[in-house]
């Protein structure tokens, strides 16, 4: 465990969670964390399809240990909701949706 001071003088505690621990904590969402240290970006893989949940926002942090367990669960829950909304919409037979934007002349 590391303790640091941020720019505001508040204490931050890095719990040092590993990818294995994070994936165990979020497994009930059928997601896994992907990415590696140094990339600064982590994303989620759907364990049922093996595909990235590309519609969900990536997690932009320098190291996995910068988020605690509850923060990783919150990020995974958000990604799962986005994934489930996309899958839900894909189950309907619908014509192409065209978004009309007003033109300014």
MIVEX-642852 format. One record per residue: residue in three letters; x, y, z of N, C-alpha, C in turn. Coordinates in steps of 0.1 Angstrom, whole numbers, plus 2048, in hexadecimal, padded with zeros to 3 digits. Layout:
BEGIN
ALAXYZXYZXYZ ...
# end
This chain:
BEGIN
UNK8087F480080080080080980C800 UNK8068167F780D8227F780482E7FB UNK80A83880180284380580984F7FF UNK8018587F98078647F37FF8707F6 UNK80487C7F47FC8887F57F988E7E7 UNK7EC8917E57EA8977D87EC8A67D9 UNK7EA8AD7CE7EC8BC7CE7E48C47D8 UNK7D98BE7DD7D18C57E67D48C27F4 UNK7DE8BA7F77E28B78047D98AB80A UNK7D18A58027C989A8067D188D804 UNK7CF88380D7D687780D7CF86D803 UNK7D78677FA7D285D7F17D884F7F5 UNK7D08457F57D58387F97D482F7ED UNK7DF8297E87DF8207DD7DF8127E3 UNK7D580A7E07D47FD7E77DC7F27E0 UNK7E17F57D47E97EB7CD7E27DF7C8 UNK7D67E07C37CE7D47BF7D47CF7B2 UNK7D57C27B07DA7BC7A47CE7BA79A UNK7D27B778E7C87B57837BF7A9787 UNK7C579F78D7BE7937917B479679C UNK7B879E7A67AE7A27B07A37AB7AB UNK7A67B47A279C7BC79B7927B4793 UNK7977AB78B78F7A278378679978C UNK78B79579778278D7A07777967A6 UNK77A7A27A97707AB7AF7657AF7A5 UNK7687AF79875F7B378D7597A8785 UNK75D79B78975979078174A78E77F UNK74279378973379278872D79A77D UNK7357A37787317AC76C7347A575F UNK73B79976074079275474A79B74C UNK7527A275475C7AB74E76A7A8754 UNK7747AB74C7827AB7517897B774D UNK7937BB75579B7C77527A67C3748 UNK7A87CC73E7B37C97347BC7D6734 UNK7C87D47307D17DF72F7DD7DC738 UNK7E87E47377F37E073F7F97ED745 UNK8027EC74F8087F77568107FF74C UNK80F80C74D81781574480F81A738 UNK8048137357FB81772A7F382372E UNK7EF82473A7E782F73F7D982D73C UNK7D58227367C78207327C3811735 UNK7B880F73B7B380173D7A5801738 UNK7A17F57337937F472E78E7E6732 UNK7827E472E77B7D77337787CE727 UNK77A7C172A7777B672076B7AF725 UNK7627AC71C7567A472075B795720 UNK75978F72B75E78172C756777725 UNK74977B72174177171974577270B UNK74877D70574C77E6F775A77F6F4 UNK7627836FE7717856FD7747926F5 UNK76A79B6F376C7A86EC76C7B36F6 UNK7737BE6F27747CA6FA7667D16FB UNK7637D67067577DF70775B7EC702 UNK75C7EE6F57617FA6EF7588066F0 UNK74C8046F374280F6F5744816702 UNK74A80F70C74C81471975981D71A UNK75982772276582F72477082772A UNK77C82872578882272B78B829739 UNK79282274179682874E7A582D74C UNK7A683A74D7B384174A7BA843757 UNK7C383A75B7CB83B7677D9835763 UNK7E383976B7F08357697F382776D UNK7EC8237787EE81577D7E1810783 UNK7DF8037827D27FD7887D1800796 UNK7DC80279D7DB8047AC7D68127AF UNK7D481B7A67CF8287A87C08287AC UNK7B981D7A97AB81C7AD7AA8117B7 UNK7A18137C179E8097CB7937FF7C6 UNK7907F57CD7877EB7C97797F17C6 UNK7747F97CE7677FF7CB7678087BF UNK77180F7BC7728177B077380E7A3 UNK77A8037A477A7F979876D7F3796 UNK7667F07A17587EA7A074F7F4799 UNK75080179D74880C79774B80D788 UNK75880D78575B80E77675680276E UNK7577F67747527EA76D7437EA76C UNK73C7EF77672D7F07767297F976B UNK73080576972D80E75E72F808751 UNK73A80174F73D7FA7427337EF740 UNK72F7E874A7257DD7487177E3744 UNK7137EE7497077F57457077F9737 UNK7137FF7337148037257137F771C UNK71B7EC71F71A7E071770C7DA716 UNK7057DA7216F87D47216EE7DC719 UNK6EF7EA7196E77F27116E97F0703 UNK6F57EE6FE6F97EB6F06F37DE6EC UNK6F57D46F46F07C66F16E17C76F1 UNK6DA7CE6FA6CC7CF6FA6C77D56ED UNK6CD7E06E96C97E76DD6CB7DE6D0 UNK6D67D66D06D87CD6C56CF7C16C4 UNK6C77BF6CE6BD7B36CD6B17B76C6 UNK6AE7C46C46A27C86BD6A57C96AE UNK69B7C66A669C7C86986977D6695 UNK69F7DF69169B7EC68F6A27F2682 UNK69B7FC67C6A28026706AE80B675 UNK6B680E66C6C181766F6BC824675 UNK6C282867F6BE8356866C7840680 UNK6C084A67B6C78566766C586167F UNK6CF8686836CE87368C6CF880683 UNK6C48876846C489467C6C889F685 UNK6D18A76806D68B36876D28BF67F UNK6CE8C96876CA8D56806D68DC679 UNK6D38E266E6DE8E96676DC8F8669 UNK6E78FF66B6E790D66D6ED913661 UNK6E691D65B6EB92364F6EE932652 
# end
